Amino acid sequence: MSQTTALPAASAATRTPWFTLIVLAFAVFATVTVEMIPAGLLPAMSAEFDVSAAQIGLLVSLWSATIIVSSLPVVRLAARVDRRMLIVAALAVMAIANVATALAPTFEVALGVRIVAAVAHGAFWSIVMVYATSLVDPRVSGRTVAVVSAGASGATVVGIPFGTLVGQAADWRLVFGGLAAVLAAVAIVIQRRLPRRPAARPAPSRERRRDRSFRPVLAAAIACLLTSAASFTLFTYIAPYLTDVAGLPASWISPLLFGFGAAGIAGIVIAALTADRWPVASLVLMSALFAVALAALGVAAQSATAVIAGILAWGLAIGGLPAMLQSRLLGVASPELRATASALMVVFFNAGIAIGATLGGVLEQGVDLVAAALAAAGLAVLATGAVVASRLLAGR
């Protein structure tokens, strides 16, 4: 029987809804796997559609571009929609789009339905953390965000590699069909078992910028942009950095990337343990570690020990930072601004990915990847400054 009443406020204050958070984390796991899986299936999809690898890459890059363009308008259009209903609708659209991708006769059809799925994904990411934190005591919102965010790391460490393996062993279309089934199942569980959460009264357009929380929210969103730009400036070219700059054997790439992902999970655990008790201090320290790790990869690239330590520290930091930044952003936003603030983070984070990948490419072609690592470190320092600015603007 479907849950049709909102969770009482007293319940949120007295217990952590672990079942709900785990279901939402699994939804995040599924959606992030859907977003990134074409990268793992690239050879098979390229061969079947008879298109170049770069064209298959559009299935990922246009996804991010679509999220940047669509997230804020969609959230504003759906401002009065119940949050649970919006999450279920987004997952349902993604499930249908994945079925269409699995059955796509041409590359153009696959690209079109992926764009539709990306619009739904932007809406999902814009509201899922707002929904999750609305179900708990504000004093544990950081832990809540970290638990739900763990699904993204799970997608990187488990979902994408497993989907790639299935695609190589069987058929890439089977992967998209399976993901459609997973998304549909999660949507049904959320609809039937998770509580409703009516949307907060949205602030009129003119009032958004007058909202006292707008400036600290914007500073936190800028920190998100700089953080993702810093990471992807180097991560996009991590394989040639490890082999051509650091001089490590190609056989080391996979273990180091696994270590990077495992360190990211540890970073999420740290975020869960510290984001509520020391929200600003833990965020500043994690951001500083991020900058130091990237700087080490630039100045000590000839030392295998320094490179390994830098990769692990980078993974730890970038694992915890998104959850910490999201928690900070929601913590300083007024209730009327939270949905818009969350959408703003989604837009800025994806814009940072595009900026970082572009900057890394320019530096790789025009200078070298040591310069890319140092530029990434500089962006990370600026991100730390934006975090401090958000603290000063919020006064807390």
Residue, then its C-alpha position, 0 to 999 in steps of 0.5 A: m500500500s502506498q505511503t500517502t502521508a508526510l512523515p511527522a516532524a517528531s519522527a525526523a527528530t528522534r530517529t535516522p531513517w536508514f532504510t530510506l537513506i539506503v534506498l536513496a543511495f541505491a537510486v544515486f548508484a543506479t543513476v550515476t552508473v547510467e550516466m557514465i556507463p557508455a564510457g565502459l561500453l564505448p568499443a561495442m557501441s561504436a562498432e554496432f552503430d558504426v560511429s567514431a569513439a568521439q561520437i559515443g563520447l557525446l553520450v556522456s559529454l552531452w549528458s553533462a551539458t544537458i544537466i547544466v542547461s536544464s536543471l534550474p528551469v526544471v526545478r523551478l517548474a516543479a517547485r510545487v510538486d511533492r518531492r517524493m513524486l518528483i524523484v519517482a517521476a525522474l527515475a521512471v523517465m530514466a528507466i523508460a529512456n534506458v529501455a529506448t537506448a537498449l532498443a535504439p536502432t541508430f546512434e541518433v536515437a540513442l543520443g536523443v533518448r540520452i538527452v531526455a534521461a539527462v534532463a530527468h537526472g538533473a531533476f533527480w540530483s537537484i531534489v534528492m538531497v533536499y528530500a533526504t535532509s528534510l527527513v532527518d534532524p538538521r544536526v545529522s544532515g551532513r551524515t545524511v548527505a554522505v550516506v546518500s552520496a555513497g551511491a555515487s562512489g559505489a557506481t564508480v567502484v562497482g556499478i560501472p566496472f560491473g556494467t562494462l564486464v557484462g557488456q563485454a561478456a554479453d551485449w551492451r544492450l543488455v546493460f541498459g535493459g538491466l539498468a532500466a529494470v533497476l531504476a524501475a524497481v527503485a522507483i516502485v520502492i520509493q513510491r510505496r515505502l518512502p514518505r511524501r514530502p511536500a515542497a517548501r513554498p518557493a521564493p518568487s524570482r525577485e526575492r531569490r537574490r534578496d534572500r540573505s542566504f543567497r550570497p553564501v549559497l553562491a559562494a558554496a556553489i562556486a566552491c563546488l565548481l572550482t573543486s570539480a574543475a580542479s579534479f577533472t583538469l588532471f583526472t581526465y588525463i590521469a592515464p597519460y600522466l601516470t605513464d608519461v609524466a610519472g613514468l609508472p608502468a601501464s599495469w599500475i593504472s588499474p590498481l591506482l584507480f581502484g585505490f583512488g576509488a577506495a580512498g574516495i569511499a573512506g572520504i565519504v566515511i570521514a564526511a559522515l563522521t565530521a560534517d555535522r560536528w565540525p561543518v566548516a573546519s572539516l570542509v576547509l581541511m579536506s579542501a586544503l588536503f585536496a590542494v596539497a595532493l594535487a600540488a604534490l602530483g605537480v612538483a613531485a611527479q618523478s617520485a613514485t612514492a609521492v605520486i601514489a600518496g598524492i593519488l590516494a590523498w586526492g581520492l580521499a578528498i574528492g570522495g568527501l568534498p562533494a558531500m561536505l559541500q552539499s551539506r554546507l550549501l543546504g545548511v546555509a540556504s533558507p528553506e525557500l532557497r534549498a531546492t534552487a540551491s541544490a540545483l545550482m550545485v548540480v549545474f556548477f559541479n557539471a560546469g566544473i567538469a566541462i571546464g576542467a576537462t577543457l583546461g586539462g586538454v589545453l594544457e596537455q596539448g600546449v604545455d604538459l601534464v605537470a602544468a595541468a596538475l599545478a593548475a588543478a592545485g591552484l583551482a583547489v586553493l581557490a575552492t578553499g577560499a570560496v569555502v571560507a567566503s561562504r562561512l564569512l558571508a553566512g556568519r556561521 
